[in-house]
C-alpha cells in the first residue's frame, strides 16, 4: 500500500482524518482497511494507526484490541512540509528507517455489521501476507506524503493484489501480443502471434481457402514477430482483402443485379396489362 497526498497543516491538534483501502488474501477474499491520522502536535506530528479491518463479503469487522494487528506510527513533517521522520527514525540520511509493515498475525473478526458481537470469532480463510507501508528502498512510499496549508486529500493506494477472475475477452496489439482481459480488471499477456515470410512470396503454392504451401521457388520459411525486421504490424479486428474471393463476390453481385432487373420487368409487364384492361373498358 502506498499512502499519498497532503495533510492540512492548518488543522488543530486533535483533528483526525480517516481513509480506507482494500487488500486481498491468498484466496482472493477482500478486506477493507480503515486508517486514522490524528494531529498530535503543532510541531508537524501526526499519529497514523489502523483502526478497523472489515471482511467485505460479510460486513464483519474487528477493531483495536487483542484480535487486531497492532499498528501505530508517528509521522513528523518539517517546516517545508516534507516528511522527515517515521517513528523515531529519519527518512533520509545514512541511517534510514526500518521498513514499516502491517502484520496480520492476530487478526480475528469478532463483530458483525450490526455492531453485535459474533458468537464465534474467525480469521481470514486465506493467507494474509504482511503489507509494506513505508519502504526505505522505495522513495515513492514516503516522498508523496506532505503537510502543506491546503485541504487534506491523503489516500492509501493498493499497489498489488486482486480478487479471483475469469477470462472475459482479449485484444491483439500491433506486435501480435494477445492480451487477456479478466473480469477482475487484470490484463495479462497470454501469448504472441508468429509471422512467417518468404524470399519469393509469389512462388507459394495456392491450395485454396486462402491457404498456401511453401515450395522450392518460394524459399525457406522465416519465422518472426510483428514489428520485427522485415515483418509488418498486425491490425487487430480487421480483415485483409486476401480473405475475400473476388470472383465469387462479383458473380453474386451480378446475379443479384440480374434478379433485380427481372423483378423490375415483371412489375412493368403487370402495369402494362392493367393499363390495357382500363383502355378496353373505355
C-alpha positions as semicolon CSV with decimal commas, in nm:
position;residue;x (nm);y (nm);z (nm)
1;X;0,000;0,000;0,000
2;X;0,128;0,347;-0,086
3;X;-0,006;0,646;0,109
4;X;-0,010;0,963;-0,099
5;X;-0,149;1,310;-0,059
6;X;-0,145;1,606;0,177
7;X;-0,230;1,662;0,543
8;X;-0,362;2,013;0,611
9;X;-0,104;2,194;0,827
10;X;-0,378;2,436;0,941
11;X;-0,565;2,155;1,121
12;X;-0,592;2,191;1,500
13;X;-0,432;1,948;1,743
14;X;-0,670;1,657;1,792
15;X;-0,807;1,671;1,438
16;X;-0,831;1,325;1,283
17;X;-0,868;1,204;0,925
18;X;-0,979;0,853;0,825
19;X;-0,904;0,676;0,498
20;X;-0,988;0,336;0,350
21;X;-0,834;0,093;0,106
22;X;-0,871;-0,277;0,029
23;X;-0,643;-0,579;0,035
24;X;-0,682;-0,948;-0,050
25;X;-0,574;-1,278;0,099
26;X;-0,421;-1,566;-0,097
27;X;-0,769;-1,695;-0,194
28;X;-0,889;-1,360;-0,331
29;X;-1,110;-1,265;-0,033
30;X;-1,143;-0,887;0,003
31;X;-1,083;-0,691;0,322
32;X;-1,121;-0,318;0,386
33;X;-0,855;-0,146;0,595
34;X;-0,952;0,175;0,777
35;X;-0,663;0,400;0,881
36;X;-0,674;0,710;1,102
37;X;-0,435;1,006;1,101
38;X;-0,456;1,229;1,411
39;X;-0,265;1,553;1,459
40;X;-0,088;1,527;1,795
41;X;0,119;1,844;1,797
42;X;0,185;2,180;1,634
43;X;0,540;2,067;1,552
44;X;0,426;1,870;1,246
45;X;0,350;1,543;1,423
46;X;0,066;1,311;1,321
47;X;-0,014;0,965;1,456
48;X;-0,104;0,709;1,192
49;X;-0,287;0,396;1,308
50;X;-0,502;0,112;1,175
51;X;-0,846;0,133;1,338
52;X;-1,057;-0,136;1,170
53;X;-1,038;-0,434;0,934
54;X;-1,364;-0,537;0,765
55;X;-1,447;-0,861;0,586
56;X;-1,613;-0,713;0,275
57;X;-1,811;-1,031;0,191
58;X;-1,989;-1,048;0,529
59;X;-1,955;-0,698;0,673
60;X;-1,800;-0,845;0,989
61;X;-1,514;-0,644;1,133
62;X;-1,262;-0,615;1,413
63;X;-1,127;-0,303;1,582
64;X;-0,829;-0,231;1,805
65;X;-0,782;-0,497;2,071
66;X;-0,639;-0,841;2,134
67;X;-0,761;-0,979;1,798
68;X;-0,628;-0,689;1,598
69;X;-0,290;-0,616;1,432
70;X;-0,113;-0,353;1,641
71;X;-0,007;-0,076;1,404
72;X;0,071;0,283;1,506
73;X;0,340;0,519;1,377
74;X;0,417;0,885;1,442
75;X;0,490;1,086;1,126
76;X;0,690;1,408;1,159
77;X;0,696;1,683;0,895
78;X;0,939;1,974;0,881
79;X;0,861;2,342;0,818
80;X;0,878;2,291;0,441
81;X;0,601;2,030;0,455
82;X;0,824;1,729;0,385
83;X;0,812;1,405;0,580
84;X;1,134;1,382;0,782
85;X;1,071;1,109;1,040
86;X;0,874;0,785;1,066
87;X;0,858;0,697;1,432
88;X;1,197;0,789;1,579
89;X;1,387;0,721;1,255
90;X;1,490;0,975;0,993
91;X;1,352;0,931;0,644
92;X;1,673;1,040;0,471
93;X;2,037;1,019;0,564
94;X;2,283;0,737;0,618
95;X;2,079;0,560;0,890
96;X;1,742;0,516;0,718
97;X;1,430;0,395;0,896
98;X;1,338;0,029;0,920
99;X;1,076;-0,096;0,673
100;X;0,726;-0,038;0,816
101;X;0,495;-0,334;0,762
102;X;0,140;-0,418;0,862
103;X;0,128;-0,767;1,017
104;X;-0,191;-0,973;1,036
105;X;-0,084;-1,250;1,273
106;X;-0,351;-1,169;1,535
107;X;-0,643;-1,077;1,306
108;X;-0,983;-1,223;1,408
109;X;-1,324;-1,082;1,316
110;X;-1,546;-1,057;1,626
111;X;-1,825;-0,806;1,541
112;X;-2,099;-0,825;1,277
113;X;-2,216;-0,545;1,050
114;X;-2,490;-0,454;1,302
115;X;-2,223;-0,391;1,568
116;X;-2,317;-0,706;1,761
117;X;-2,051;-0,947;1,896
118;X;-2,007;-1,269;1,699
119;X;-2,067;-1,595;1,883
120;X;-1,751;-1,737;1,724
121;X;-1,472;-1,513;1,600
122;X;-1,276;-1,617;1,293
123;X;-0,972;-1,513;1,094
124;X;-0,905;-1,481;0,720
125;X;-0,973;-1,804;0,526
126;X;-0,665;-1,748;0,311
127;X;-0,317;-1,629;0,395
128;X;-0,293;-1,254;0,450
129;X;0,067;-1,154;0,385
130;X;0,235;-0,866;0,565
131;X;0,175;-0,537;0,382
132;X;0,454;-0,285;0,329
133;X;0,354;0,073;0,415
134;X;0,689;0,257;0,413
135;X;0,997;0,112;0,244
136;X;1,339;0,282;0,284
137;X;1,448;0,137;-0,051
138;X;1,147;0,282;-0,235
139;X;1,126;0,660;-0,209
140;X;0,778;0,664;-0,363
141;X;0,637;0,509;-0,045
142;X;0,711;0,821;0,160
143;X;0,803;1,115;-0,068
144;X;0,445;1,162;-0,190
145;X;0,320;1,233;0,163
146;X;0,325;1,606;0,253
147;X;0,190;1,862;0,502
148;X;0,103;2,192;0,334
149;X;-0,155;2,461;0,408
150;X;-0,411;2,318;0,166
151;X;-0,704;2,082;0,208
152;X;-0,635;1,725;0,313
153;X;-0,651;1,478;0,025
154;X;-0,449;1,189;0,167
155;X;-0,540;0,840;0,047
156;X;-0,389;0,488;0,063
157;X;-0,348;0,322;-0,278
158;X;-0,344;-0,052;-0,331
159;X;-0,037;-0,138;-0,539
160;X;-0,099;-0,508;-0,599
161;X;-0,333;-0,796;-0,518
162;X;-0,677;-0,867;-0,661
163;X;-0,983;-1,089;-0,643
164;X;-1,013;-1,409;-0,844
165;X;-1,128;-1,355;-1,202
166;X;-1,201;-1,534;-1,527
167;X;-1,107;-1,450;-1,883
168;X;-1,372;-1,212;-2,016
169;X;-1,216;-1,116;-2,351
170;X;-0,892;-1,047;-2,532
171;X;-0,725;-0,797;-2,761
172;X;-0,431;-0,813;-3,003
173;X;-0,188;-0,523;-3,038
174;X;0,037;-0,426;-3,328
175;X;0,314;-0,665;-3,220
176;X;0,076;-0,961;-3,218
177;X;0,070;-0,990;-2,838
178;X;-0,259;-1,143;-2,723
179;X;-0,372;-0,962;-2,406
180;X;-0,625;-1,141;-2,187
181;X;-0,885;-0,916;-2,022
182;X;-1,012;-1,068;-1,698
183;X;-1,334;-0,997;-1,507
184;X;-1,141;-0,859;-1,208
185;X;-0,983;-0,585;-1,420
186;X;-0,647;-0,756;-1,467
187;X;-0,479;-0,765;-1,809
188;X;-0,214;-1,026;-1,885
189;X;-0,020;-1,129;-2,195
190;X;-0,135;-1,477;-2,297
191;X;0,092;-1,527;-2,598
192;X;0,216;-1,374;-2,921
193;X;0,129;-1,445;-3,283
194;X;0,410;-1,570;-3,504
195;X;0,455;-1,444;-3,860
196;X;0,637;-1,612;-4,148
197;X;0,793;-1,451;-4,454
198;X;0,948;-1,591;-4,773
199;X;1,216;-1,460;-5,009
200;X;0,974;-1,513;-5,301
201;X;0,609;-1,496;-5,186
202;X;0,492;-1,533;-5,548
203;X;0,640;-1,881;-5,550
204;X;0,397;-2,009;-5,287
205;X;0,152;-2,276;-5,400
206;X;-0,212;-2,183;-5,355
207;X;-0,416;-2,476;-5,220
208;X;-0,749;-2,296;-5,171
209;X;-0,944;-2,133;-4,887
210;X;-0,678;-1,864;-4,857
211;X;-0,406;-2,116;-4,768
212;X;-0,068;-2,166;-4,930
213;X;0,221;-2,416;-4,924
214;X;0,590;-2,334;-4,943
215;X;0,781;-2,459;-5,246
216;X;1,137;-2,452;-5,374
217;X;1,055;-2,134;-5,564
218;X;0,924;-1,957;-5,251
219;X;1,233;-2,035;-5,042
220;X;1,255;-2,149;-4,681
221;X;1,005;-2,002;-4,430
222;X;1,150;-1,736;-4,199
223;X;0,965;-1,700;-3,868
224;X;0,943;-1,384;-3,659
225;X;0,710;-1,145;-3,478
226;X;0,515;-0,843;-3,597
227;X;0,718;-0,525;-3,600
228;X;1,044;-0,717;-3,631
229;X;1,288;-0,669;-3,914
230;X;1,115;-0,743;-4,242
231;X;0,779;-0,810;-4,074
232;X;0,481;-0,576;-4,081
233;X;0,248;-0,481;-3,795
234;X;-0,075;-0,658;-3,702
235;X;-0,402;-0,467;-3,715
236;X;-0,641;-0,638;-3,473
237;X;-1,011;-0,662;-3,554
238;X;-0,975;-0,618;-3,930
239;X;-0,981;-0,847;-4,234
240;X;-0,733;-0,840;-4,517
241;X;-0,851;-0,812;-4,875
242;X;-0,699;-1,156;-4,947
243;X;-0,965;-1,315;-4,728
244;X;-1,229;-1,237;-4,993
245;X;-1,280;-1,440;-5,313
246;X;-1,318;-1,154;-5,563
247;X;-1,455;-1,370;-5,848
248;X;-1,724;-1,519;-5,621
249;X;-1,825;-1,180;-5,488
250;X;-1,856;-1,034;-5,840
251;X;-2,062;-1,335;-5,953
252;X;-2,303;-1,294;-5,661
253;X;-2,329;-0,919;-5,728
254;X;-2,414;-0,980;-6,099
255;X;-2,670;-1,247;-6,001
256;X;-2,835;-1,007;-5,757
257;X;-2,840;-0,733;-6,019
258;X;-2,998;-0,959;-6,281
259;X;-3,258;-1,072;-6,028
260;X;-3,348;-0,711;-5,957
261;X;-3,379;-0,637;-6,328
262;X;-3,607;-0,941;-6,377
263;X;-3,833;-0,828;-6,092
264;X;-3,850;-0,482;-6,246
265;X;-3,959;-0,634;-6,580
266;X;-4,238;-0,827;-6,409
267;X;-4,368;-0,512;-6,243
268;X;-4,353;-0,324;-6,576
269;X;-4,542;-0,602;-6,759
270;X;-4,811;-0,611;-6,491
271;X;-4,853;-0,235;-6,517
272;X;-4,892;-0,252;-6,896
273;X;-5,158;-0,529;-6,869
274;X;-5,361;-0,327;-6,620
275;X;-5,336;-0,022;-6,845
276;X;-5,469;-0,221;-7,144
277;X;-5,757;-0,352;-6,931
278;X;-5,858;0,005;-6,841
279;X;-5,844;0,109;-7,205
280;X;-6,072;-0,185;-7,314
281;X;-6,338;-0,077;-7,062
282;X;-6,340;0,273;-7,210
